[in-house]
Amino acid sequence: MLDQPPFADLIERIAAAPRSGQSLLLYGLFKTLCPQRGGHAYLLTKLKEMEPQTRQLAFRLMEAMAAGTLPAAGWEELERRLDALVAGH
């Protein structure tokens, strides 16, 4: 899972600049898409704050959620990895 788009792209984008506004916007979106939480609340106005490339990645993540292709297997590992990146570990 981690080596497949859009998840590999998400890791790469956040790893490149974990504390940037764009990375934090994507991280916030990712956290709302967590299949175990079941709640998909995200302010769509945040999309206006995203650069075009960031927004396209966000759309791909949302499409994966809408299509039901967010795999439960590996989700916790992905979440731990992104949490660590954003925390600076």
LUMVOTOR-731902 format. One line per field, with one value per residue: residue in one letter; residue number from 1; x, y, z of N, C-alpha, C in turn. Coordinates in nm, 4 decimals. Atoms other than C-alpha are relative to their C-alpha. Example, Ala and Ser with C-alpha at 12.3 -4.5 7.8 and 13.67 -1.06 7.14 Angstrom:
BEGIN
fike <- (A;S)
pamar <- (1;2)
neast <- (0.0890;-0.0820)
nnorth <- (-0.1190;-0.1190)
nup <- (0.0000;-0.0060)
caeast <- (1.2300;1.3670)
canorth <- (-0.4500;-0.1060)
caup <- (0.7800;0.7140)
ceast <- (0.0900;-0.0770)
cnorth <- (0.1200;0.1090)
cup <- (0.0000;0.0730)
! end
This chain:
BEGIN
fike <- (M;L;D;Q;P;P;F;A;D;L;I;E;R;I;A;A;A;P;R;S;G;Q;S;L;L;L;Y;G;L;F;K;T;L;C;P;Q;R;G;G;H;A;Y;L;L;T;K;L;K;E;M;E;P;Q;T;R;Q;L;A;F;R;L;M;E;A;M;A;A;G;T;L;P;A;A;G;W;E;E;L;E;R;R;L;D;A;L;V;A;G;H)
pamar <- (1;2;3;4;5;6;7;8;9;10;11;12;13;14;15;16;17;18;19;20;21;22;23;24;25;26;27;28;29;30;31;32;33;34;35;36;37;38;39;40;41;42;43;44;45;46;47;48;49;50;51;52;53;54;55;56;57;58;59;60;61;62;63;64;65;66;67;68;69;70;71;72;73;74;75;76;77;78;79;80;81;82;83;84;85;86;87;88;89)
neast <- (0.0812;-0.0796;-0.0763;0.0937;0.0662;-0.0554;-0.0615;-0.1433;-0.0096;0.0279;-0.1196;-0.1069;0.0309;-0.0139;-0.1405;-0.0805;0.0141;0.1027;0.0638;0.0530;0.1456;0.0582;-0.0084;0.0945;0.1340;0.0175;0.0020;0.1334;0.0930;-0.0266;0.0527;0.1462;0.0374;-0.0290;0.1177;0.0442;0.0744;0.1285;0.0430;-0.0763;0.0220;-0.1141;0.0508;-0.0347;-0.0664;-0.1443;-0.0483;-0.0424;-0.1333;-0.0956;-0.0567;0.0614;-0.0507;0.0499;0.1435;0.0178;-0.0251;0.1155;0.1106;-0.0260;0.0272;0.1451;0.0565;-0.0249;0.0974;0.1338;0.0073;-0.0142;-0.1279;-0.0960;-0.0206;-0.0162;-0.1318;-0.1075;0.0406;-0.0630;-0.1415;-0.0050;0.0322;-0.1162;-0.1085;0.0324;-0.0051;-0.1415;-0.0535;0.0534;-0.0532;-0.1435;-0.0797)
nnorth <- (-0.1189;-0.1215;-0.0271;-0.0212;-0.1303;-0.1306;0.0028;-0.0266;-0.1427;-0.0703;0.0128;-0.0781;-0.1430;-0.0405;0.0186;-0.1070;-0.1225;0.0432;-0.1089;-0.1020;-0.0128;0.0958;0.1330;0.0065;0.0110;0.1392;0.0824;-0.0169;0.0751;0.1418;0.0401;0.0103;0.1129;0.1248;0.0868;0.0432;-0.1076;-0.0085;-0.1381;-0.0605;-0.1449;-0.0822;-0.1243;-0.0092;-0.1273;0.0254;0.0264;-0.1283;-0.0299;0.0944;-0.0228;0.0955;0.1370;0.0512;0.0227;0.1205;0.1148;0.0072;0.0566;0.1431;0.0644;0.0006;0.0955;0.1342;0.0193;0.0103;0.1265;0.1124;0.0675;-0.0270;0.1307;0.0022;0.0588;-0.0941;-0.1361;-0.0406;-0.0257;-0.1277;-0.1056;-0.0158;-0.0620;-0.1405;-0.0645;-0.0211;-0.1033;-0.1308;-0.0296;-0.0262;0.1182)
nup <- (0.0000;-0.0139;0.1218;0.1095;-0.0004;-0.0313;-0.1324;0.0157;0.0307;-0.1247;-0.0837;0.0630;-0.0131;-0.1397;-0.0389;0.0600;-0.0807;-0.0954;-0.0755;0.0908;-0.0001;0.0945;-0.0604;-0.1118;0.0579;0.0430;-0.1205;-0.0573;0.0840;-0.0222;-0.1304;0.0069;0.0856;-0.0704;0.0073;-0.1318;-0.0650;0.0676;0.0209;0.1094;-0.0065;0.0391;0.0568;0.1417;0.0257;-0.0079;0.1361;0.0566;-0.0522;0.0585;0.1320;0.0932;-0.0148;-0.1271;0.0178;0.0816;-0.0880;-0.0899;0.0764;0.0183;-0.1290;-0.0201;0.0947;-0.0554;-0.1070;0.0587;0.0739;-0.0936;0.0231;-0.1069;-0.0626;-0.1456;-0.0248;0.0202;-0.0329;-0.1256;0.0297;0.0720;-0.0959;-0.0883;0.0763;0.0212;-0.1315;-0.0334;0.0888;-0.0396;-0.1330;0.0136;-0.0417)
caeast <- (0.0000;0.2687;0.4442;0.1296;-0.0230;-0.1700;-0.0185;0.3446;0.2882;0.1456;0.4470;0.6883;0.5132;0.4993;0.8552;0.9894;0.8596;0.6803;0.6041;0.4984;0.1447;0.0793;0.1992;-0.0108;-0.3189;-0.2676;-0.1977;-0.5235;-0.7133;-0.5472;-0.6460;-1.0122;-1.0076;-0.9070;-1.1406;-1.1527;-1.2907;-1.5682;-1.6023;-1.4994;-1.5336;-1.2936;-1.3551;-1.3709;-1.2592;-0.9165;-0.8929;-0.8597;-0.5426;-0.3809;-0.1462;-0.2654;-0.0356;-0.1413;-0.5080;-0.4701;-0.3197;-0.6028;-0.8567;-0.6878;-0.7027;-1.0694;-1.1452;-0.9821;-1.2081;-1.5216;-1.4426;-1.3881;-1.0285;-0.8668;-0.7132;-0.7470;-0.4337;-0.1353;-0.3381;-0.1998;0.1561;0.0908;-0.0659;0.2306;0.4748;0.2951;0.2513;0.6266;0.7104;0.4858;0.6151;0.9727;1.0866)
canorth <- (0.0000;0.2500;0.2162;0.2735;0.6027;0.8130;0.6993;0.6958;1.0458;1.1567;1.0252;1.1839;1.5208;1.5324;1.3980;1.6736;1.9506;1.8072;2.1430;2.3324;2.4597;2.2371;1.9249;2.0083;2.0585;1.7142;1.5612;1.7063;1.5631;1.2248;1.2149;1.2705;0.9869;0.7240;0.4278;0.3320;0.6701;0.6678;1.0468;1.2344;1.5940;1.8315;2.1955;2.2168;2.5779;2.4329;2.3288;2.6992;2.7156;2.4316;2.4788;2.3031;2.0003;1.9614;1.9905;1.7215;1.4850;1.5692;1.4878;1.1528;1.0703;1.1701;0.9652;0.6603;0.7107;0.7602;0.4526;0.2446;0.1702;0.2958;-0.0286;-0.1056;-0.3194;-0.0957;0.2095;0.2146;0.1942;0.4821;0.6870;0.6226;0.7213;1.0456;1.1268;1.0858;1.3019;1.5860;1.5595;1.5861;1.2347)
caup <- (0.0000;0.0952;-0.2383;-0.4467;-0.5589;-0.4158;-0.0849;-0.2036;-0.3428;-0.0084;0.1823;-0.0655;-0.0518;0.3285;0.3700;0.1432;0.3721;0.6761;0.8387;0.5271;0.4993;0.1984;0.3807;0.6850;0.4682;0.3144;0.6554;0.7885;0.4937;0.5390;0.9062;0.8148;0.5622;0.8190;0.7564;1.1255;1.2269;0.9706;0.9841;0.6744;0.7903;0.6163;0.5381;0.1617;0.1838;0.2704;-0.0955;-0.1828;0.0279;-0.1651;-0.4563;-0.7746;-0.7275;-0.3659;-0.4611;-0.7292;-0.4733;-0.2330;-0.5044;-0.5696;-0.1984;-0.1792;-0.4902;-0.3300;-0.0278;-0.2401;-0.4495;-0.1375;-0.2294;0.0912;0.2116;0.5822;0.5655;0.6094;0.7093;1.0631;0.9296;0.6907;0.9695;1.2018;0.9296;0.8493;1.2188;1.2676;0.9658;1.0787;1.4361;1.3064;1.3963)
ceast <- (0.0859;0.0756;-0.0898;-0.0596;-0.1439;0.0787;0.1502;0.0225;-0.0224;0.1218;0.1121;-0.0215;0.0210;0.1445;0.0875;-0.0040;-0.1080;-0.0735;-0.0555;-0.1522;-0.0665;0.0012;-0.1010;-0.1444;-0.0286;-0.0093;-0.1374;-0.1053;0.0163;-0.0636;-0.1526;-0.0457;0.0195;-0.1237;-0.0527;-0.0839;-0.1371;-0.0510;0.0879;-0.0234;0.1299;-0.0575;0.0452;0.0635;0.1513;0.0582;0.0493;0.1417;0.1080;0.0505;-0.0591;0.0489;-0.0502;-0.1479;-0.0248;0.0246;-0.1157;-0.1194;0.0194;-0.0250;-0.1496;-0.0686;0.0204;-0.0987;-0.1392;-0.0200;0.0125;0.1307;0.1065;0.0194;0.0199;0.1371;0.1069;-0.0349;0.0699;0.1474;0.0165;-0.0261;0.1163;0.1136;-0.0251;0.0009;0.1444;0.0625;-0.0438;0.0544;0.1498;0.0879;0.0549)
cnorth <- (0.1258;0.0361;0.0249;0.1405;-0.0165;0.0040;0.0262;0.1485;0.0844;-0.0027;0.0879;0.1496;0.0487;-0.0122;0.1134;0.1285;-0.0234;0.1118;0.1100;0.0031;-0.1023;-0.1416;-0.0144;-0.0047;-0.1432;-0.0940;0.0091;-0.0754;-0.1494;-0.0482;-0.0125;-0.1194;-0.1355;-0.0898;-0.0431;0.1071;0.0200;0.1417;0.0655;0.1500;0.0734;0.1256;0.0130;0.1332;-0.0150;-0.0279;0.1284;0.0361;-0.0876;0.0496;-0.1052;-0.1444;-0.0642;-0.0346;-0.1255;-0.1258;-0.0173;-0.0637;-0.1506;-0.0772;-0.0080;-0.0983;-0.1433;-0.0308;-0.0229;-0.1321;-0.1213;-0.0737;0.0393;-0.1308;0.0112;-0.0559;0.1031;0.1427;0.0500;0.0326;0.1340;0.1151;0.0253;0.0728;0.1493;0.0771;0.0340;0.1100;0.1387;0.0419;0.0285;-0.1123;-0.0730)
cup <- (0.0000;-0.1269;-0.1205;0.0069;0.0508;0.1313;-0.0049;-0.0286;0.1257;0.0921;-0.0544;0.0208;0.1431;0.0461;-0.0517;0.0832;0.1048;0.0734;-0.0901;0.0081;-0.0898;0.0573;0.1126;-0.0483;-0.0440;0.1188;0.0671;-0.0789;0.0231;0.1303;-0.0021;-0.0823;0.0674;0.0028;0.1374;0.0697;-0.0630;-0.0250;-0.1040;-0.0039;-0.0328;-0.0636;-0.1460;-0.0351;0.0105;-0.1376;-0.0663;0.0433;-0.0633;-0.1344;-0.0941;0.0156;0.1287;-0.0130;-0.0832;0.0830;0.0978;-0.0714;-0.0200;0.1293;0.0271;-0.0937;0.0490;0.1118;-0.0577;-0.0736;0.0910;-0.0163;0.1018;0.0753;0.1511;0.0361;-0.0321;0.0381;0.1255;-0.0206;-0.0710;0.0963;0.0952;-0.0715;-0.0218;0.1315;0.0374;-0.0848;0.0456;0.1368;-0.0035;0.0465;-0.1188)
! end
